[in-house]
Amino acid sequence: MVSQELKEIFTKTLQYVKENNYEYITVEHIFYILLEDSYIVSILTDLGVDVASLSSELKVYIQNHTPKIEQAEENEPIESVVLSSIIDNMINHVQNSGKTIAFVEDMLIAILSDKNLYSTYLLR
């Protein structure tokens, strides 16, 4: 089960993807929307991350690297394989910690646990 806040992140992400006619829902989309969450912003700020710059750079990356659907009204965006894997990792993390609900920070942990994503955006 996921918290209401995390459901809202997923809903906002899907809305963002559809509004921009992206073909896929990616980890980058989720991460971008997470950067709008005040709790996530406070965590990353405490870690020394310039959230505004990260968000801006991530938006440009998404715009330049995510394929778009030509006829958006006919197709639904597809969840990327990497996103499915990250969500599975999040669920495993939540279950292994004895919790029954996944929160926004659990999604952040799952994303940051992926070495490729972490190094791309945070370790420059």
Steps between C-alpha positions, in 0.01 A plus 500: 500500500619853430433817697265767373798729437673237285176435311487873427858490371408214265186685387690825439767309312247334271333837442836662417591218260163518323502881479839486332412204275787284621499142384639360826462561871855495630686519828608847396135608481431367850818660633409832336157501666652390832708818486176694546424327832595720796618206713723367222634853437589533869678162502704581190575853618629359829729278291638806323316454171407809302145383433408789269797430272441126513135546407585734216770271360277196535219671310737576214630143506145363484411732213809397303499126569141381531322401177166661434181347367390649170130429553470537875123453513534146365775368725564471870854547630686180586681447830870450431671179606736695724207670674336163559824375653533807725141460621565131570811599698294755693237238587771255611662770714167582665416135566848419631483792741178364648285785371170453324484836320746656255559873541658761273834456675490128419474589132793740538707229670421255220607755239816597683585133549532465123868579445454608138232759581676621812827559320331667203318766701667541836868412470639744247 
